[in-house]
Amino acid sequence: MLVLIQIVIFIRLEARSRMFEQNCYLVTVGMPLNEARKIMGDLDFQYWTQDEQSAEIIIYPFNGENLYYLSYPSSFGASEEAKIYFDPNTLLVTEVFYGE
């Protein structure tokens, strides 16, 4: 029974990850972050979580500056997750990485 529950959970997480990957192609540079989150399906959640349910906010130091992006869970076998980079001052999307 426990194995069956784990399989069901895995299938649900895979479906959500694939949704994030597909929706990422609809996000464009320059759009407001809130609009991008709506397209991705993030606004289905009332608060930011750091699990398979939503994006994780990442602040990454790079060349003396911080990069800000949303990192979405990847599907099984993917080498990298979808990422939406944004400017923390304007909250506009600056780059979209579709994952691999």
N, CA, C and O atoms as CSV, one atom per row, in Angstrom:
chain,resi,resn,atom,element,x,y,z
A,1,MET,N,N,0.818,-1.199,0.000
A,1,MET,CA,C,0.000,0.000,0.000
A,1,MET,C,C,0.866,1.269,0.000
A,1,MET,O,O,0.558,2.244,-0.686
A,2,LEU,N,N,1.950,1.237,0.779
A,2,LEU,CA,C,2.842,2.383,0.844
A,2,LEU,C,C,3.468,2.672,-0.521
A,2,LEU,O,O,3.620,3.831,-0.905
A,3,VAL,N,N,3.823,1.631,-1.240
A,3,VAL,CA,C,4.413,1.795,-2.580
A,3,VAL,C,C,3.396,2.443,-3.515
A,3,VAL,O,O,3.755,3.307,-4.315
A,4,LEU,N,N,2.153,2.042,-3.424
A,4,LEU,CA,C,1.095,2.605,-4.261
A,4,LEU,C,C,0.925,4.095,-3.971
A,4,LEU,O,O,0.765,4.891,-4.897
A,5,ILE,N,N,0.958,4.470,-2.723
A,5,ILE,CA,C,0.842,5.879,-2.344
A,5,ILE,C,C,2.019,6.668,-2.900
A,5,ILE,O,O,1.838,7.775,-3.408
A,6,GLN,N,N,3.226,6.109,-2.809
A,6,GLN,CA,C,4.406,6.787,-3.342
A,6,GLN,C,C,4.325,6.949,-4.856
A,6,GLN,O,O,4.769,7.963,-5.394
A,7,ILE,N,N,3.776,5.980,-5.534
A,7,ILE,CA,C,3.613,6.067,-6.988
A,7,ILE,C,C,2.631,7.174,-7.342
A,7,ILE,O,O,2.873,7.951,-8.266
A,8,VAL,N,N,1.542,7.245,-6.623
A,8,VAL,CA,C,0.537,8.287,-6.873
A,8,VAL,C,C,1.140,9.668,-6.632
A,8,VAL,O,O,0.923,10.586,-7.424
A,9,ILE,N,N,1.888,9.820,-5.553
A,9,ILE,CA,C,2.537,11.100,-5.259
A,9,ILE,C,C,3.518,11.460,-6.373
A,9,ILE,O,O,3.555,12.609,-6.814
A,10,PHE,N,N,4.304,10.501,-6.827
A,10,PHE,CA,C,5.274,10.731,-7.897
A,10,PHE,C,C,4.554,11.192,-9.174
A,10,PHE,O,O,5.002,12.135,-9.826
A,11,ILE,N,N,3.473,10.553,-9.524
A,11,ILE,CA,C,2.725,10.905,-10.737
A,11,ILE,C,C,2.180,12.328,-10.628
A,11,ILE,O,O,2.225,13.085,-11.598
A,12,ARG,N,N,1.674,12.690,-9.471
A,12,ARG,CA,C,1.145,14.044,-9.276
A,12,ARG,C,C,2.256,15.089,-9.373
A,12,ARG,O,O,2.067,16.142,-9.982
A,13,LEU,N,N,3.402,14.804,-8.781
A,13,LEU,CA,C,4.524,15.741,-8.841
A,13,LEU,C,C,5.049,15.875,-10.265
A,13,LEU,O,O,5.423,16.967,-10.693
A,14,GLU,N,N,5.077,14.774,-10.993
A,14,GLU,CA,C,5.513,14.802,-12.395
A,14,GLU,C,C,4.582,15.669,-13.227
A,14,GLU,O,O,5.037,16.457,-14.055
A,15,ALA,N,N,3.284,15.526,-13.011
A,15,ALA,CA,C,2.303,16.315,-13.764
A,15,ALA,C,C,2.490,17.801,-13.481
A,15,ALA,O,O,2.437,18.619,-14.400
A,16,ARG,N,N,2.707,18.154,-12.225
A,16,ARG,CA,C,2.909,19.558,-11.864
A,16,ARG,C,C,4.204,20.080,-12.485
A,16,ARG,O,O,4.231,21.195,-13.006
A,17,SER,N,N,5.272,19.293,-12.437
A,17,SER,CA,C,6.550,19.711,-13.019
A,17,SER,C,C,6.426,19.924,-14.519
A,17,SER,O,O,6.957,20.896,-15.057
A,18,ARG,N,N,5.740,19.039,-15.182
A,18,ARG,CA,C,5.542,19.180,-16.638
A,18,ARG,C,C,4.702,20.417,-16.957
A,18,ARG,O,O,4.936,21.088,-17.963
A,19,MET,N,N,3.721,20.717,-16.097
A,19,MET,CA,C,2.922,21.925,-16.287
A,19,MET,C,C,3.822,23.154,-16.206
A,19,MET,O,O,3.708,24.059,-17.033
A,20,PHE,N,N,4.716,23.194,-15.216
A,20,PHE,CA,C,5.636,24.313,-15.090
A,20,PHE,C,C,6.506,24.437,-16.337
A,20,PHE,O,O,6.703,25.539,-16.851
A,21,GLU,N,N,7.023,23.321,-16.822
A,21,GLU,CA,C,7.888,23.348,-18.002
A,21,GLU,C,C,7.136,23.854,-19.234
A,21,GLU,O,O,7.681,24.643,-20.006
A,22,GLN,N,N,5.902,23.414,-19.426
A,22,GLN,CA,C,5.121,23.851,-20.582
A,22,GLN,C,C,4.736,25.324,-20.476
A,22,GLN,O,O,4.809,26.063,-21.458
A,23,ASN,N,N,4.328,25.742,-19.285
A,23,ASN,CA,C,3.894,27.127,-19.099
A,23,ASN,C,C,5.058,28.108,-19.223
A,23,ASN,O,O,4.855,29.270,-19.576
A,24,CYS,N,N,6.251,27.657,-18.941
A,24,CYS,CA,C,7.429,28.518,-19.006
A,24,CYS,C,C,7.607,29.111,-20.408
A,24,CYS,O,O,8.110,30.226,-20.543
A,25,TYR,N,N,7.206,28.386,-21.441
A,25,TYR,CA,C,7.339,28.869,-22.814
A,25,TYR,C,C,6.396,30.035,-23.107
A,25,TYR,O,O,6.554,30.716,-24.121
A,26,LEU,N,N,5.426,30.269,-22.239
A,26,LEU,CA,C,4.486,31.377,-22.423
A,26,LEU,C,C,4.953,32.665,-21.746
A,26,LEU,O,O,4.371,33.729,-21.961
A,27,VAL,N,N,5.989,32.569,-20.939
A,27,VAL,CA,C,6.530,33.722,-20.224
A,27,VAL,C,C,7.527,34.443,-21.131
A,27,VAL,O,O,8.362,33.804,-21.773
A,28,THR,N,N,7.439,35.774,-21.183
A,28,THR,CA,C,8.340,36.542,-22.028
A,28,THR,C,C,9.104,37.581,-21.206
A,28,THR,O,O,8.640,38.046,-20.165
A,29,VAL,N,N,10.268,37.923,-21.699
A,29,VAL,CA,C,11.099,38.942,-21.064
A,29,VAL,C,C,10.348,40.272,-21.094
A,29,VAL,O,O,9.756,40.639,-22.108
A,30,GLY,N,N,10.381,40.985,-19.975
A,30,GLY,CA,C,9.732,42.289,-19.881
A,30,GLY,C,C,8.364,42.264,-19.236
A,30,GLY,O,O,7.840,43.312,-18.858
A,31,MET,N,N,7.774,41.084,-19.103
A,31,MET,CA,C,6.454,41.034,-18.473
A,31,MET,C,C,6.601,41.138,-16.952
A,31,MET,O,O,7.633,40.761,-16.397
A,32,PRO,N,N,5.562,41.652,-16.282
A,32,PRO,CA,C,5.609,41.733,-14.824
A,32,PRO,C,C,5.722,40.344,-14.192
A,32,PRO,O,O,5.142,39.375,-14.682
A,33,LEU,N,N,6.463,40.268,-13.118
A,33,LEU,CA,C,6.686,38.984,-12.445
A,33,LEU,C,C,5.377,38.347,-12.000
A,33,LEU,O,O,5.215,37.131,-12.093
A,34,ASN,N,N,4.452,39.151,-11.524
A,34,ASN,CA,C,3.168,38.618,-11.069
A,34,ASN,C,C,2.405,37.957,-12.217
A,34,ASN,O,O,1.758,36.927,-12.028
A,35,GLU,N,N,2.484,38.554,-13.403
A,35,GLU,CA,C,1.848,37.972,-14.587
A,35,GLU,C,C,2.525,36.654,-14.965
A,35,GLU,O,O,1.853,35.690,-15.331
A,36,ALA,N,N,3.847,36.616,-14.875
A,36,ALA,CA,C,4.594,35.385,-15.166
A,36,ALA,C,C,4.193,34.290,-14.178
A,36,ALA,O,O,3.993,33.140,-14.569
A,37,ARG,N,N,4.078,34.646,-12.908
A,37,ARG,CA,C,3.670,33.664,-11.898
A,37,ARG,C,C,2.269,33.143,-12.177
A,37,ARG,O,O,1.985,31.963,-11.968
A,38,LYS,N,N,1.397,34.022,-12.648
A,38,LYS,CA,C,0.033,33.605,-12.986
A,38,LYS,C,C,0.055,32.605,-14.145
A,38,LYS,O,O,-0.636,31.587,-14.109
A,39,ILE,N,N,0.849,32.904,-15.165
A,39,ILE,CA,C,0.973,31.997,-16.307
A,39,ILE,C,C,1.528,30.646,-15.867
A,39,ILE,O,O,1.056,29.599,-16.310
A,40,MET,N,N,2.520,30.675,-15.003
A,40,MET,CA,C,3.160,29.440,-14.539
A,40,MET,C,C,2.228,28.591,-13.674
A,40,MET,O,O,2.421,27.381,-13.556
A,41,GLY,N,N,1.224,29.217,-13.074
A,41,GLY,CA,C,0.334,28.488,-12.179
A,41,GLY,C,C,0.694,28.687,-10.723
A,41,GLY,O,O,0.132,28.037,-9.840
A,42,ASP,N,N,1.632,29.588,-10.472
A,42,ASP,CA,C,2.094,29.862,-9.111
A,42,ASP,C,C,1.035,30.524,-8.242
A,42,ASP,O,O,1.017,30.324,-7.027
A,43,LEU,N,N,0.160,31.303,-8.846
A,43,LEU,CA,C,-0.820,32.039,-8.053
A,43,LEU,C,C,-1.952,31.148,-7.551
A,43,LEU,O,O,-2.887,31.628,-6.911
A,44,ASP,N,N,-1.867,29.855,-7.840
A,44,ASP,CA,C,-2.819,28.908,-7.267
A,44,ASP,C,C,-2.540,28.708,-5.780
A,44,ASP,O,O,-3.336,28.104,-5.062
A,45,PHE,N,N,-1.394,29.228,-5.330
A,45,PHE,CA,C,-0.969,29.046,-3.956
A,45,PHE,C,C,-1.010,30.391,-3.242
A,45,PHE,O,O,-0.708,31.420,-3.846
A,46,GLN,N,N,-1.375,30.393,-1.982
A,46,GLN,CA,C,-1.564,31.640,-1.244
A,46,GLN,C,C,-0.257,32.215,-0.724
A,46,GLN,O,O,-0.223,33.380,-0.329
A,47,TYR,N,N,0.784,31.463,-0.712
A,47,TYR,CA,C,2.049,31.928,-0.174
A,47,TYR,C,C,3.174,31.184,-0.873
A,47,TYR,O,O,2.955,30.140,-1.489
A,48,TRP,N,N,4.370,31.724,-0.774
A,48,TRP,CA,C,5.532,31.069,-1.367
A,48,TRP,C,C,5.862,29.830,-0.564
A,48,TRP,O,O,5.887,29.864,0.667
A,49,THR,N,N,6.110,28.762,-1.247
A,49,THR,CA,C,6.565,27.545,-0.587
A,49,THR,C,C,7.894,27.160,-1.208
A,49,THR,O,O,8.250,27.651,-2.279
A,50,GLN,N,N,8.613,26.297,-0.552
A,50,GLN,CA,C,9.879,25.834,-1.110
A,50,GLN,C,C,9.830,24.325,-1.224
A,50,GLN,O,O,10.605,23.607,-0.591
A,51,ASP,N,N,8.923,23.870,-2.027
A,51,ASP,CA,C,8.777,22.443,-2.258
A,51,ASP,C,C,8.256,22.240,-3.671
A,51,ASP,O,O,8.358,23.137,-4.508
A,52,GLU,N,N,7.711,21.092,-3.933
A,52,GLU,CA,C,7.256,20.774,-5.282
A,52,GLU,C,C,5.986,21.514,-5.687
A,52,GLU,O,O,5.547,21.390,-6.830
A,53,GLN,N,N,5.389,22.277,-4.781
A,53,GLN,CA,C,4.130,22.935,-5.077
A,53,GLN,C,C,4.276,24.268,-5.799
A,53,GLN,O,O,3.326,24.725,-6.434
A,54,SER,N,N,5.415,24.885,-5.719
A,54,SER,CA,C,5.556,26.229,-6.228
A,54,SER,C,C,7.026,26.543,-6.502
A,54,SER,O,O,7.911,25.709,-6.306
A,55,ALA,N,N,7.252,27.763,-6.957
A,55,ALA,CA,C,8.627,28.188,-7.230
A,55,ALA,C,C,9.359,28.523,-5.936
A,55,ALA,O,O,8.759,28.890,-4.926
A,56,GLU,N,N,10.646,28.383,-6.009
A,56,GLU,CA,C,11.506,28.776,-4.911
A,56,GLU,C,C,12.243,30.037,-5.350
A,56,GLU,O,O,12.768,30.085,-6.463
A,57,ILE,N,N,12.293,31.053,-4.500
A,57,ILE,CA,C,13.025,32.275,-4.826
A,57,ILE,C,C,14.498,32.038,-4.518
A,57,ILE,O,O,14.859,31.668,-3.401
A,58,ILE,N,N,15.331,32.254,-5.511
A,58,ILE,CA,C,16.770,32.062,-5.361
A,58,ILE,C,C,17.470,33.405,-5.525
A,58,ILE,O,O,17.174,34.154,-6.456
A,59,ILE,N,N,18.384,33.706,-4.636
A,59,ILE,CA,C,19.252,34.871,-4.763
A,59,ILE,C,C,20.669,34.315,-4.857
A,59,ILE,O,O,21.178,33.711,-3.914
A,60,TYR,N,N,21.292,34.530,-6.009
A,60,TYR,CA,C,22.571,33.901,-6.306
A,60,TYR,C,C,23.625,34.968,-6.590
A,60,TYR,O,O,23.470,35.736,-7.539
A,61,PRO,N,N,24.691,35.037,-5.793
A,61,PRO,CA,C,25.750,36.006,-6.073
A,61,PRO,C,C,26.535,35.601,-7.325
A,61,PRO,O,O,26.992,34.465,-7.447
A,62,PHE,N,N,26.681,36.556,-8.252
A,62,PHE,CA,C,27.366,36.270,-9.512
A,62,PHE,C,C,28.081,37.536,-9.975
A,62,PHE,O,O,27.445,38.568,-10.184
A,63,ASN,N,N,29.387,37.460,-10.134
A,63,ASN,CA,C,30.221,38.589,-10.591
A,63,ASN,C,C,29.982,39.852,-9.766
A,63,ASN,O,O,29.866,40.943,-10.323
A,64,GLY,N,N,29.908,39.713,-8.460
A,64,GLY,CA,C,29.751,40.866,-7.586
A,64,GLY,C,C,28.344,41.405,-7.468
A,64,GLY,O,O,28.119,42.371,-6.739
A,65,GLU,N,N,27.391,40.809,-8.161
A,65,GLU,CA,C,25.992,41.225,-8.085
A,65,GLU,C,C,25.144,40.014,-7.721
A,65,GLU,O,O,25.599,38.873,-7.808
A,66,ASN,N,N,23.922,40.273,-7.317
A,66,ASN,CA,C,22.995,39.179,-7.019
A,66,ASN,C,C,22.055,38.955,-8.196
A,66,ASN,O,O,21.513,39.906,-8.760
A,67,LEU,N,N,21.868,37.699,-8.558
A,67,LEU,CA,C,20.851,37.312,-9.535
A,67,LEU,C,C,19.630,36.844,-8.758
A,67,LEU,O,O,19.757,36.109,-7.779
A,68,TYR,N,N,18.462,37.262,-9.188
A,68,TYR,CA,C,17.215,36.870,-8.548
A,68,TYR,C,C,16.412,36.055,-9.556
A,68,TYR,O,O,16.209,36.478,-10.694
A,69,TYR,N,N,15.961,34.887,-9.125
A,69,TYR,CA,C,15.131,34.099,-10.030
A,69,TYR,C,C,14.216,33.156,-9.266
A,69,TYR,O,O,14.432,32.840,-8.096
A,70,LEU,N,N,13.190,32.724,-9.977
A,70,LEU,CA,C,12.279,31.712,-9.468
A,70,LEU,C,C,12.718,30.390,-10.061
A,70,LEU,O,O,12.927,30.283,-11.269
A,71,SER,N,N,12.855,29.401,-9.231
A,71,SER,CA,C,13.270,28.078,-9.673
A,71,SER,C,C,12.093,27.126,-9.491
A,71,SER,O,O,11.577,26.963,-8.385
A,72,TYR,N,N,11.676,26.501,-10.587
A,72,TYR,CA,C,10.523,25.594,-10.550
A,72,TYR,C,C,10.997,24.146,-10.527
A,72,TYR,O,O,12.027,23.823,-11.118
A,73,PRO,N,N,10.269,23.287,-9.864
A,73,PRO,CA,C,10.648,21.866,-9.817
A,73,PRO,C,C,10.730,21.271,-11.224
A,73,PRO,O,O,9.894,21.565,-12.079
A,74,SER,N,N,11.734,20.441,-11.456
A,74,SER,CA,C,11.894,19.807,-12.773
A,74,SER,C,C,11.283,18.418,-12.762
A,74,SER,O,O,11.078,17.810,-11.712
A,75,SER,N,N,11.001,17.939,-13.956
A,75,SER,CA,C,10.439,16.596,-14.077
A,75,SER,C,C,11.549,15.561,-13.932
A,75,SER,O,O,12.733,15.889,-13.999
A,76,PHE,N,N,11.164,14.348,-13.740
A,76,PHE,CA,C,12.103,13.253,-13.541
A,76,PHE,C,C,13.024,13.131,-14.749
A,76,PHE,O,O,12.557,13.093,-15.888
A,77,GLY,N,N,14.310,13.071,-14.509
A,77,GLY,CA,C,15.287,12.902,-15.578
A,77,GLY,C,C,15.799,14.204,-16.163
A,77,GLY,O,O,16.740,14.189,-16.957
A,78,ALA,N,N,15.204,15.333,-15.790
A,78,ALA,CA,C,15.681,16.622,-16.302
A,78,ALA,C,C,16.974,17.003,-15.587
A,78,ALA,O,O,17.140,16.737,-14.397
A,79,SER,N,N,17.879,17.625,-16.324
A,79,SER,CA,C,19.142,18.006,-15.703
A,79,SER,C,C,19.048,19.359,-15.003
A,79,SER,O,O,19.766,19.607,-14.034
A,80,GLU,N,N,18.171,20.232,-15.486
A,80,GLU,CA,C,17.981,21.537,-14.851
A,80,GLU,C,C,16.522,21.934,-14.894
A,80,GLU,O,O,15.776,21.562,-15.799
A,81,GLU,N,N,16.138,22.702,-13.886
A,81,GLU,CA,C,14.753,23.139,-13.772
A,81,GLU,C,C,14.525,24.434,-14.551
A,81,GLU,O,O,15.474,25.126,-14.919
A,82,ALA,N,N,13.252,24.750,-14.797
A,82,ALA,CA,C,12.889,26.017,-15.423
A,82,ALA,C,C,13.158,27.141,-14.431
A,82,ALA,O,O,12.941,26.995,-13.228
A,83,LYS,N,N,13.641,28.283,-14.966
A,83,LYS,CA,C,13.955,29.428,-14.117
A,83,LYS,C,C,13.446,30.701,-14.775
A,83,LYS,O,O,13.526,30.870,-15.992
A,84,ILE,N,N,12.928,31.578,-13.954
A,84,ILE,CA,C,12.511,32.893,-14.421
A,84,ILE,C,C,13.313,33.924,-13.641
A,84,ILE,O,O,13.118,34.094,-12.438
A,85,TYR,N,N,14.220,34.615,-14.338
A,85,TYR,CA,C,15.048,35.643,-13.729
A,85,TYR,C,C,14.261,36.960,-13.720
A,85,TYR,O,O,13.508,37.250,-14.650
A,86,PHE,N,N,14.446,37.749,-12.659
A,86,PHE,CA,C,13.719,39.006,-12.575
A,86,PHE,C,C,14.543,40.072,-11.868
A,86,PHE,O,O,15.474,39.778,-11.117
A,87,ASP,N,N,14.169,41.322,-12.133
A,87,ASP,CA,C,14.792,42.471,-11.482
A,87,ASP,C,C,14.025,42.716,-10.180
A,87,ASP,O,O,12.813,42.928,-10.222
A,88,PRO,N,N,14.696,42.693,-9.025
A,88,PRO,CA,C,13.993,42.849,-7.756
A,88,PRO,C,C,13.436,44.266,-7.536
A,88,PRO,O,O,12.555,44.458,-6.699
A,89,ASN,N,N,13.938,45.244,-8.274
A,89,ASN,CA,C,13.454,46.626,-8.122
A,89,ASN,C,C,12.193,46.888,-8.932
A,89,ASN,O,O,11.259,47.534,-8.456
A,90,THR,N,N,12.175,46.376,-10.166
A,90,THR,CA,C,11.027,46.630,-11.043
A,90,THR,C,C,10.048,45.464,-11.061
A,90,THR,O,O,8.901,45.620,-11.479
A,91,LEU,N,N,10.493,44.300,-10.610
A,91,LEU,CA,C,9.715,43.054,-10.665
A,91,LEU,C,C,9.299,42.709,-12.090
A,91,LEU,O,O,8.189,42.235,-12.332
A,92,LEU,N,N,10.213,42.955,-13.029
A,92,LEU,CA,C,10.006,42.557,-14.423
A,92,LEU,C,C,10.894,41.372,-14.746
A,92,LEU,O,O,12.003,41.259,-14.223
A,93,VAL,N,N,10.413,40.493,-15.598
A,93,VAL,CA,C,11.174,39.326,-16.036
A,93,VAL,C,C,12.327,39.795,-16.912
A,93,VAL,O,O,12.129,40.569,-17.848
A,94,THR,N,N,13.537,39.321,-16.604
A,94,THR,CA,C,14.716,39.725,-17.375
A,94,THR,C,C,15.260,38.597,-18.244
A,94,THR,O,O,15.971,38.851,-19.215
A,95,GLU,N,N,14.929,37.348,-17.900
A,95,GLU,CA,C,15.418,36.197,-18.667
A,95,GLU,C,C,14.560,34.990,-18.303
A,95,GLU,O,O,14.070,34.875,-17.179
A,96,VAL,N,N,14.389,34.097,-19.267
A,96,VAL,CA,C,13.666,32.848,-19.030
A,96,VAL,C,C,14.537,31.688,-19.453
A,96,VAL,O,O,15.026,31.654,-20.582
A,97,PHE,N,N,14.735,30.735,-18.558
A,97,PHE,CA,C,15.468,29.508,-18.870
A,97,PHE,C,C,14.452,28.381,-18.809
A,97,PHE,O,O,13.812,28.173,-17.778
A,98,TYR,N,N,14.302,27.658,-19.902
A,98,TYR,CA,C,13.233,26.680,-20.028
A,98,TYR,C,C,13.541,25.325,-19.418
A,98,TYR,O,O,12.679,24.447,-19.398
A,99,GLY,N,N,14.738,25.143,-18.927
A,99,GLY,CA,C,15.110,23.845,-18.355
A,99,GLY,C,C,15.630,22.919,-19.427
A,99,GLY,O,O,15.547,23.204,-20.622
A,100,GLU,N,N,16.166,21.808,-18.974
A,100,GLU,CA,C,16.730,20.816,-19.913
A,100,GLU,C,C,16.365,19.436,-19.489
A,100,GLU,O,O,16.744,18.467,-20.148
